[in-house]
Amino acid sequence: MAKIIAKTINCFNLNGFTFCNECDSCVSFNKKNNPDIIEMDAASNNGVEEIRKIRDSINLMPSISKYKVYIIDEVHMLSTEAFNALLKTLEEPPAHVIFILATTEFYKIPETIISRCQCFNFERISDTEIVNKLKYIVDCENINIDAKVLNLIAKYSDGGMRDSISMLDKLVSYSDKITVDDYYTLKGIVNDECLKSLASYIFNCDISNILILLTELENSGKDVVILLESFMEYLKSCLVAEDNGSFNSIYNLIIELNDLDILLKKSSNKKIIFEVGIIEIVNKLFKNKTNVCVDVNNGNLSVKKEDVVSSNNDADVVKDVVESYKVCYNKDVRINNAFALADKSLLNDLRIKWVLFSKVVSDSKNSLFISYLLDSTLRVAGKYELILSVKYDSILKNVDNNISDIESVFNDIMNSNYKLVFVNDSDWDKLKNDYIKKTRNGIVYSYIEEDAKVDDNEVSSCDTMNNNSEVLATSLFGDDIVELK
């Protein structure tokens, strides 16, 4: 669309909004060599130097067109410094220069940039329009395809015509006679029969069969994220036709699955998170509460309110799976150990190195985990453990859910081997005050193993160190330590 706009505004014989395709500007555009239309991909050229090159060249007049048009694609990927450099250019652009900024993540664009632009929001194309366009292509190309496949393509294209046509092209290369099964195989999604079985197992708390089915699907190459999203789509179609007696059960399941979907996309071990997440949802929503009968022909889920008692075998399966995937993260012990071996010089060194995260966040596949580190404040640095605090409980929950990944990313970038522990800012104030109070009373923090249970009487020994307690607290937190009664 940006290219069409650039071609249109540069046409010398414009008829309304239709370009002539005959003037020098249109002809050179059609040959893909118009020197006055400059494209830049911000995903791979996101630094300030690239923007400075544009700023240095904008004073040159157009060669054959009315305007020099700069198209910056994926503009949200620009660095902060690059945005600042671009802002100066946007404030007073030459009359012969037009910028077109394209993005799919509008909310990431600084307000200072947005306020200087005319914004156009593109809506998703309806499924009906997509199907009609695909039918036109199929008829023109004499493609042998099941009509149901066209509806599936439109359904899963999320309103994108380009993605729909691309999928049709892949299917043509895959089979001479395209069927629904061909689409499912190529797309990596499961059919309604599998989704019906999964729904039945979940509502009936049949953990054993849930795990068997998920293992079979994963072994056949199905992507767990696509599987989960397909399952939510299936439940949504059931929800539309459902009676009031079943509505709440299906609705609550969709809400929980959506939270799991968000978590899955952040996780590096999706299979484990998916399986444990499904088990947790089953135990939370349906254990000993409901029974379900699924009619796949019309998509209805008929939920009967009957008590269901799971077998001991299912309970054992749940316990084994959860325990095998459990991540050891003893926050109390890590906090104690960080205080026990706290080092102010180490703290300062790490704070200086924190800039490393800012340099790699935009180019890293682990940008989400790095952003958590950038949003946190390093409070205490021990020899093996670090205490960090975050402002909001919602962030703390996400951090704790992804602690292994965050820890791994941190140590890779810092070339270290630390254990991390996160708290919220208000809890940090309490921990700090407690540390100061104990050290002033001569209590020494002793290092303990992480799998131990923390107890104040065991963790801290009451060795007398009154002569050094004030020095210890001050050395860690400075002279402005909190006065405690």
C-alpha positions in Angstrom: 0.0 0.0 0.0 2.9 2.4 0.8 4.3 1.8 -2.7 0.9 2.4 -4.4 0.6 5.7 -2.5 4.1 6.6 -3.5 3.4 5.9 -7.2 0.1 7.8 -7.1 1.3 11.0 -5.6 4.2 11.1 -8.1 2.1 10.5 -11.2 2.2 13.6 -13.5 -1.1 12.7 -15.3 -3.2 11.6 -12.3 -6.9 11.0 -13.1 -8.7 11.3 -9.8 -6.8 8.7 -7.8 -5.8 6.6 -10.8 -2.2 6.8 -12.0 -1.5 6.9 -15.8 1.3 4.3 -16.1 2.7 6.4 -18.9 4.7 9.3 -17.3 8.4 8.9 -16.5 7.6 8.4 -12.8 5.1 5.7 -13.4 7.1 3.9 -16.0 10.2 3.8 -13.8 8.1 2.7 -10.8 6.7 -0.2 -12.9 10.2 -1.2 -13.8 11.2 -1.1 -10.1 13.9 1.5 -10.6 12.4 4.8 -9.6 15.3 6.7 -7.9 12.9 8.9 -6.0 11.1 6.2 -4.1 13.5 4.9 -1.4 12.6 1.9 0.8 14.2 1.0 4.1 13.6 -2.0 6.2 13.8 -0.9 9.9 13.9 -4.5 11.1 17.5 -4.9 9.7 18.5 -1.2 9.6 17.3 0.2 12.9 20.3 2.3 14.0 20.7 6.0 14.1 23.3 6.0 11.3 20.7 4.8 8.8 18.4 7.7 9.7 21.3 10.2 9.5 22.0 9.0 6.0 18.4 9.8 5.1 18.6 13.2 6.8 21.8 14.0 4.8 20.1 13.2 1.5 16.7 14.7 1.8 17.8 18.1 0.6 18.5 16.7 -2.9 15.6 17.4 -5.3 13.7 14.5 -7.0 15.2 13.2 -10.2 12.1 12.3 -12.3 9.2 12.5 -9.8 7.3 15.2 -8.0 8.5 14.0 -4.5 11.2 12.0 -2.9 9.3 9.4 -1.0 11.0 7.5 1.9 9.2 4.3 2.9 10.3 2.9 6.2 8.9 -0.5 6.8 8.6 -2.1 10.3 9.3 1.4 11.7 8.6 0.2 15.2 11.9 -1.6 15.1 13.9 1.6 15.1 16.1 2.2 18.2 15.3 5.1 20.5 18.3 7.1 19.1 17.0 6.5 15.6 13.6 7.7 16.5 15.1 10.9 18.0 17.0 11.5 14.8 13.9 10.8 12.7 11.9 13.3 14.8 14.2 16.2 13.9 13.6 15.4 10.2 9.9 15.1 10.6 9.6 18.4 12.4 10.7 20.5 9.4 10.8 18.3 6.3 11.6 19.9 2.9 8.5 20.5 0.7 9.7 17.9 -1.9 10.0 15.0 0.7 7.3 12.7 2.0 7.8 10.0 4.6 5.6 6.9 4.7 6.0 4.9 7.9 4.6 1.3 7.9 4.1 -0.8 11.0 2.0 -3.7 12.4 2.7 -2.6 16.0 1.4 1.0 16.1 1.6 1.1 19.9 5.4 0.9 19.9 5.7 4.2 18.0 6.7 7.2 20.2 3.9 9.7 20.6 6.2 12.4 19.4 6.4 10.7 16.0 2.7 9.9 15.9 1.7 13.5 16.5 3.5 14.6 13.4 2.0 11.9 11.1 -1.3 11.4 9.3 -2.3 7.9 10.5 -4.3 5.3 8.5 -5.4 2.1 10.2 -6.0 -0.8 8.0 -8.8 -3.2 9.0 -8.8 -7.0 8.5 -10.5 -8.2 5.3 -13.7 -10.2 6.0 -13.7 -14.0 5.5 -16.4 -13.6 2.8 -14.2 -11.2 0.8 -11.2 -13.5 1.1 -13.2 -16.6 0.0 -14.6 -14.7 -3.0 -11.1 -13.6 -4.1 -9.8 -17.2 -3.6 -12.8 -18.5 -5.7 -11.9 -16.1 -8.5 -8.2 -17.3 -8.5 -9.3 -21.0 -8.4 -11.7 -20.5 -11.3 -9.1 -18.6 -13.4 -6.3 -21.2 -12.7 -8.6 -24.3 -12.9 -7.5 -25.5 -9.5 -9.2 -28.7 -8.2 -10.0 -27.8 -4.5 -12.6 -28.7 -2.0 -14.8 -25.6 -1.3 -14.4 -26.2 2.5 -10.7 -25.6 2.1 -11.3 -22.0 1.0 -13.3 -21.3 4.1 -10.5 -22.8 6.3 -7.9 -20.6 4.5 -10.0 -17.5 5.2 -10.7 -18.5 8.8 -7.1 -19.0 9.7 -5.6 -16.1 7.7 -6.6 -13.5 10.3 -8.0 -11.1 7.8 -4.9 -11.1 5.6 -5.4 -11.5 1.8 -1.7 -11.9 1.1 -1.4 -14.8 3.6 -4.5 -16.4 2.2 -3.2 -16.4 -1.4 0.2 -17.6 -0.2 -1.5 -20.6 1.5 -3.5 -21.4 -1.6 -0.2 -21.3 -3.6 1.4 -23.8 -1.2 -1.6 -26.1 -1.4 -1.4 -26.1 -5.2 2.2 -27.2 -5.0 1.3 -29.9 -2.4 -1.5 -31.7 -4.2 -3.3 -31.9 -7.5 -6.7 -32.4 -5.8 -6.7 -30.3 -2.6 -8.7 -31.7 0.3 -9.4 -30.6 3.9 -6.9 -33.2 5.1 -4.2 -31.6 2.8 -4.9 -28.3 4.4 -4.7 -29.7 8.0 -1.4 -31.5 7.2 0.3 -28.5 5.5 -0.9 -26.0 8.1 0.1 -28.3 11.0 -3.3 -28.1 12.7 -5.6 -30.9 13.9 -9.0 -31.9 12.7 -12.3 -31.5 14.6 -12.3 -35.2 15.7 -9.1 -34.7 17.7 -10.3 -31.4 19.1 -13.6 -33.1 20.1 -11.6 -35.8 21.9 -9.4 -33.3 23.7 -12.5 -31.4 24.8 -14.1 -34.6 26.1 -11.0 -35.6 28.0 -10.6 -32.2 29.6 -14.2 -31.9 30.8 -14.1 -35.4 32.1 -10.8 -34.9 33.9 -9.2 -37.8 32.0 -5.6 -36.9 32.5 -4.1 -40.1 31.1 -5.9 -39.8 27.8 -5.1 -36.1 27.6 -1.4 -36.8 27.8 -1.6 -39.7 25.4 -3.4 -37.6 22.8 -1.1 -34.6 23.2 2.0 -36.9 22.9 0.5 -38.4 19.7 -0.1 -35.0 18.2 3.3 -33.7 19.1 5.0 -36.8 17.8 3.2 -36.2 14.5 4.8 -32.8 14.2 1.9 -30.6 15.4 3.0 -27.3 16.8 1.6 -26.9 20.3 0.8 -23.2 19.9 -1.2 -23.8 16.7 -2.8 -26.8 18.4 -3.9 -24.6 21.3 -5.2 -21.8 19.1 -7.1 -24.3 17.0 -8.7 -25.7 20.1 -9.8 -22.3 21.3 -11.3 -21.6 17.9 -13.2 -25.0 18.1 -14.5 -24.1 21.6 -15.5 -20.7 20.4 -17.6 -22.2 17.6 -19.2 -24.5 20.2 -19.8 -21.6 22.5 -21.9 -19.7 19.9 -24.4 -22.5 19.6 -24.4 -23.5 23.3 -27.2 -23.3 25.8 -26.9 -21.4 29.1 -26.2 -24.6 31.0 -22.9 -25.1 29.3 -21.9 -21.6 28.5 -20.0 -20.7 31.7 -18.0 -24.0 31.6 -16.8 -23.5 28.0 -16.2 -19.8 28.5 -14.1 -20.3 31.6 -12.1 -22.9 29.8 -11.4 -20.5 26.9 -10.2 -17.8 29.3 -7.8 -20.2 31.0 -6.5 -21.5 27.6 -5.9 -17.9 26.5 -3.7 -17.3 29.5 -1.8 -20.5 28.7 -1.4 -19.3 25.1 0.3 -16.1 26.2 2.6 -18.1 28.5 3.4 -20.6 25.7 4.6 -17.9 23.3 7.1 -16.7 25.9 8.5 -20.1 26.9 11.4 -21.9 25.4 10.1 -25.4 26.4 6.5 -25.2 25.0 5.8 -28.9 25.2 6.3 -29.1 29.0 4.4 -25.8 29.7 1.5 -26.9 27.5 1.1 -30.3 29.1 1.4 -29.0 32.7 -0.8 -26.0 31.9 -3.6 -28.3 30.6 -3.4 -30.4 33.7 -3.5 -27.3 35.9 -6.6 -26.0 34.1 -8.4 -29.4 34.4 -7.8 -29.5 38.2 -8.8 -25.9 38.6 -12.0 -25.9 36.6 -13.4 -29.4 36.3 -12.1 -31.7 39.0 -15.1 -33.4 40.6 -17.5 -30.8 39.1 -18.7 -31.7 35.6 -19.1 -34.3 32.9 -19.3 -33.6 29.2 -20.9 -35.0 26.0 -19.5 -33.7 22.8 -21.5 -33.7 19.5 -19.0 -32.9 16.8 -21.6 -32.8 14.0 -23.1 -29.6 15.1 -20.2 -28.4 17.3 -22.2 -28.4 20.6 -20.7 -29.2 23.9 -23.4 -30.4 26.2 -22.2 -30.2 29.8 -24.0 -32.3 32.3 -23.7 -31.3 36.0 -22.6 -34.6 37.4 -19.9 -35.5 39.9 -16.9 -37.2 38.4 -14.4 -39.0 40.5 -11.0 -39.4 38.9 -9.2 -42.6 39.3 -6.1 -42.9 41.5 -4.2 -43.7 38.3 -5.0 -40.2 36.9 -4.0 -38.6 40.2 -0.7 -40.4 40.0 -0.2 -39.3 36.4 -0.8 -35.7 37.4 1.6 -35.9 40.3 4.4 -37.5 38.3 4.1 -35.0 35.4 4.0 -32.0 37.6 6.9 -33.1 39.8 9.0 -34.0 36.8 8.6 -30.6 35.3 8.8 -28.6 38.6 11.4 -25.9 38.7 13.2 -25.4 41.9 13.0 -21.7 42.8 13.3 -21.2 46.5 13.0 -17.4 46.8 13.5 -17.2 50.6 16.8 -19.1 50.4 18.1 -17.1 47.4 17.3 -13.9 49.2 19.1 -15.1 52.3 22.1 -16.2 50.4 22.4 -12.9 48.4 22.5 -11.0 51.7 24.9 -13.5 53.2 27.6 -12.9 50.5 26.6 -9.4 49.5 29.3 -7.4 47.8 28.8 -3.7 47.1 31.7 -3.5 44.5 30.2 -6.5 42.7 26.8 -4.7 42.7 28.3 -1.6 41.1 30.1 -3.6 38.5 26.9 -5.4 37.4 25.0 -2.1 37.3 27.5 -0.7 34.9 27.2 -3.8 32.7 23.4 -3.5 32.7 23.7 -1.4 29.5 24.5 -4.7 27.7 20.8 -5.6 27.8 19.7 -2.4 26.1 22.2 -3.1 23.3 20.8 -6.5 22.4 17.1 -6.3 23.3 15.9 -5.3 19.8 18.0 -7.9 18.0 17.5 -10.9 20.3 14.9 -13.7 20.0 14.8 -13.4 23.8 13.8 -9.8 23.8 10.8 -10.5 26.1 13.1 -11.9 28.9 15.6 -9.1 28.4 12.8 -6.6 28.7 12.0 -8.0 32.2 15.6 -7.4 33.2 15.5 -3.9 31.9 12.3 -3.2 33.8 13.8 -4.5 37.1 16.3 -2.9 39.5 19.3 -4.8 40.8 19.3 -4.4 44.6 21.8 -6.9 46.0 24.6 -8.8 44.4 26.0 -11.8 46.2 28.7 -14.2 45.1 26.1 -16.6 43.6 22.7 -15.0 43.9 21.2 -11.6 42.9 18.1 -9.8 44.2 16.1 -7.8 41.7 12.9 -5.9 42.2 10.0 -5.0 39.9 7.3 -2.4 40.2 4.1 -4.4 39.6 2.8 -7.7 40.8 1.7 -8.6 37.3 5.3 -8.4 36.1 6.5 -10.3 39.1 4.1 -13.1 38.2 5.4 -13.3 34.7 9.0 -13.2 35.8 8.5 -16.1 38.3 6.8 -18.1 35.6 9.8 -17.7 33.3 12.6 -17.6 35.9 14.7 -20.3 34.2 14.6 -18.6 30.8 15.4 -15.2 32.3 18.2 -16.6 34.3 19.7 -18.4 31.3 19.5 -15.2 29.1 21.0 -13.1 31.9 24.0 -15.5 32.3 24.5 -15.8 28.6 24.8 -12.1 28.1 26.7 -11.4 31.3 28.9 -14.5 30.9 28.1 -15.5 34.5 26.4 -18.2 36.5 24.1 -16.4 38.9 20.8 -17.5 40.4 18.2 -14.7 40.3 15.4 -13.9 42.7 12.7 -11.3 42.0 10.5 -9.4 44.4 8.3 -6.4 44.1 9.4 -2.9 45.1 7.3 -2.8 48.3 8.6 -6.2 49.5 12.2 -5.0 48.8 11.8 -2.1 51.2 10.7 -4.6 53.9 13.6 -7.0 53.1 16.1 -4.1 53.2 14.8 -2.8 56.6 14.8 -6.3 58.0 18.5 -6.8 56.9 19.5 -3.5 58.5 17.7 -4.3 61.7 19.3 -7.8 62.0 22.8 -6.6 61.2 22.5 -3.8 63.8 21.5 -6.5 66.3 24.7 -8.5 65.5 23.0 -11.2 63.4 25.0 -12.8 60.7 23.4 -14.2 57.5 24.7 -17.7 56.9 24.8 -19.3 53.4 22.6 -22.4 53.0 21.7 -24.8 50.3 18.7 -23.9 48.1 16.7 -27.0 48.8 16.7 -26.3 52.5 13.8 -24.7 54.3 14.4 -21.2 55.5 14.0 -20.5 59.2 15.2 -17.3 60.8 16.6 -19.2 63.8 18.6 -21.6 61.5 19.6 -19.2 58.7 21.0 -16.4 60.8 23.4 -17.1 63.6 23.5 -14.7 66.6 27.2 -14.3 66.6 28.1 -11.0 68.2 29.4 -8.5 65.6 28.2 -5.2 67.1 31.4 -3.4 66.3 31.0 -4.1 62.6 27.2 -4.3 62.1 26.8 -0.6 61.3 29.7 -0.8 58.9 28.2 -3.8 57.2 24.8 -2.2 56.7 26.2 1.1 55.6 28.6 -0.5 53.1 25.8 -2.2 51.4 23.1 0.5 51.3 25.1 3.7 51.9 25.0 6.3 54.7 21.3 7.1 54.2 20.1 3.8 55.6 16.6 3.7 57.1 16.4 4.5 60.8 14.7 1.6 62.7 13.4 1.6 66.2 
